[in-house]
Amino acid sequence: MTSTGGSDQVKDSSGRWTNPWTTWRFPSPAMQARFLLWDKDNSNVPTSKEGGGDGGGSKQGLRVTWLGHATALVELDGLSILTDPMFSQWASPVQSVGYKRYRGPPCTVEQLPRIDAVVISHSHYDHLDANTVKDLNARYGAELHWFVPLGLSNWLRRSGCESVRELDWWEETCVPGHEDVTLVCTPAQHWSNRTALDKNK
């Protein structure tokens, strides 16, 4: 495991992470309201509910299966990684308000194949879903390895996750038993929060 740089160099006086790039602009309240309330063009949403096959095939090589939004199943030479798993209908702490999916998930957690690891990019509800975390823990338990950015390990452990690895910007690590695959925590121009009080913590 290595770290080159890190997020401490871009924290503000209150200890919150900041985007160091001059191109970054936080979305205004008007832009967020427009996205939530008015921009609802569903014309390009697929209408077919047919799946893309049975998921079988060789265990060697790379295969990525998109499961909706930021959720993908990445299979690489026998290693299976799930990114930002979101299997709920609403990206919200309450399953009746907030951002609703245009289409339901293509499968349930119970229908997933064996998963070795989960990678979480940040804490927004459409990327870190409490119901999905609970379901993944119920199915895979301590065998599942979680990789998260700084500040999220306590939340995951309170949610029942046992094997949690927290990573700083540019820090590298491997899934135990798969040392030939390197995971790198790469920064992005975005923000994180789950409440009104924890933005970029």
Secondary structure, DSSP 8 states (H G I E B T S, - for coil): -B-SS-GGGGB-TTS-B----TT-----HHHHHHHHHT----TTS------S--S-S-SSSEEEEE-STT-EEEEETTEEEEES---SSEESSSTTSSEE-SS--SS-GGGS----EEE----STTTS-HHHHHHHHHHHGGG-EEEEETT-HHHHHHTT--EEEEE-TT-EEEETTEEEEEEE----S----SSTT-TT-
